[in-house]
Amino acid sequence: MHRAGWQYPPGVRLIGEYWLQSGDVAVVVIFEADSIEPIFATFSEWSDEFDMSFIPAITGEDGLKWAAQKVGAQK
């Protein structure tokens, strides 16, 4: 019931929420945020009920740009 009435905090742009069909409760949420604050707000809301991990990710396109900048900076 807690989840049914809960909303993502301001600053979170939800991409998708997936409830995995496994023996354990598992949810994968993909979202964007411009700062760390909404991530911490989400964690503090649910950390007493679930084990949670937040894994930052970027697109492949942005990863290639980042890698090219790092290689260029090392020359």
PyMOL commands that set and color helices and strands:
alter all, ss='L'
color gray80, all
select helices_A, chain A and resi 2-5+37-46+60-74
alter helices_A, ss='H'
color red, helices_A
select strands_A, chain A and resi 12-19+27-33
alter strands_A, ss='S'
color yellow, strands_A
deselect
rebuild
show_as cartoon
